[in-house]
Amino acid sequence: MKYYSTNGKADRATLHEAVVKGLAGDKGLFMPETIKRLPDSFFEEIQDLSFQEVAYRVADAFFGEDVPADTLKQIVYDTLSFDCPVVKVTDNIYSLELFHGPTLAFKDVGARFMARLLGYFIQQEGCKQVNVLVATSGDTGSAVANGFLGVEGIHVYVLYPKGKVSAIQECQFTTLGQNITALEVDGVFDDCQALVKSAFMDDELNRHMKLTSANSINVARFLPQAFYYFYAYAQMKKLGKAGRLVVCVPSGNFGNITAGLFGKVMGLPVKRFIAANNANDIFYNYLQTGEYHPRASIQTIANAMDVGDPSNFARIYDLYKGSHAAIAAEISGATYSDAQIAETVKACYEQNGYLLDPHGACGFRALSEGLREGETGVFLETAHPAKFKSTVENIIGCPVDVPAKLEAFMKGEKKSVPMSRNFEDFKAFLMRE
Ligand SMILES: *Cc1c(COP(=O)(O)O)cnc(C)c1O
């Protein structure tokens, strides 16, 4: 399968090229040339398949032409070593819990899949080590580091701003060892990002070592997110609740919801989607007015959704051929202030005994307010509430249990390399590697 750029000015790429490059040469996002429809027989038996079986069928539609069947199956099965259960919250609202992976957030799925696919391409090329550079303000670094942990032929360098990430987040990429190196940069997130960008542009460094990124717009991180939409449908069908299904996605960069929209094009029987935003309401405003006005992001308590110019908007726009009417027919929007998010976490906990994280709270609330007669809603619970422990504890006024998996990170020994924000220092470090 070939991949084209949403900007339309770059040559079409193979899957291999699209995964290694991440972004197209014209700075557009890669899109698969065809999105295959899955056969009716698949949807007839889907409720009897395991998560891995469902995911493999979806993966085959995307990647089957480019990756041998046994390899692809292995990658899918290794990626999904954890469950994504649907849990009942109210009579007609269910939570798709995407936080049972190693770093307790949905990004584990895409990061683990990408690591394995990249590992396969490297092995095939017989090339020497590939080095992944990733700048993080917290969550991306942990998902990428854990996703790539122990994958042969790849070394990951995580650059994070000293003193600017939470203790839990820092443990998730500084205690791993093996093929993961954490660099503690004396600066802010933008300094980390600038170091990574300079590294990609430096000829001498690129002759010395093969560098790539693990950005969330990479097709190998983006497309696998479709897996769990199909599995959510399978579980709802088993419960006899899949008739008029509304799927609500707490959204920031809109990669997650776009994977769901791809699922619908593949035949997934979802009636409609809701994109739930925090105060960063750029997409919400687009739905209302047909005009897209990016702006600087606003800081909120659902901070993984603090995005002022959602990168995957380009993919949604392309998927619906630029038609605002078509987009608004498929997706409706919602936007919530921090006060509303807090109110929702508290009320849902007290009324339903279900503890939401601040991101999932936007999704739950949008369904509570937006479901129509006869519809059943599933929202994506994108992270475990313990990842936002102090925020959530302040809201509900009692302690939040930390899962053993998260505790285990906290017990590991922190190892990081101190780094200045001066590119020459970073380059000298990499040249010695
Ligand atoms: C990344 C993230 C989101 C936003 O997902 P997008 O694909 O960027 O829309 C939502 N919730 C959590 C917890 C996240 O980490």
The ligand as a Gaussian input file, in Angstrom:
#p B3LYP/6-31G(d) Opt

LIG

0 1
 C       -2.687000      11.985000      24.280000
 C       -3.876000      11.937000      25.188000
 C       -5.163000      12.381000      24.795000
 C       -5.407000      13.041000      23.446000
 O       -5.349000      12.125000      22.384000
 P       -5.242000      12.681000      20.873000
 O       -5.026000      11.469000      20.040000
 O       -4.056000      13.597000      20.866000
 O       -6.509000      13.388000      20.566000
 C       -6.230000      12.236000      25.664000
 N       -6.054000      11.709000      26.894000
 C       -4.846000      11.274000      27.326000
 C       -4.716000      10.728000      28.703000
 C       -3.709000      11.368000      26.496000
 O       -2.513000      10.961000      26.943000

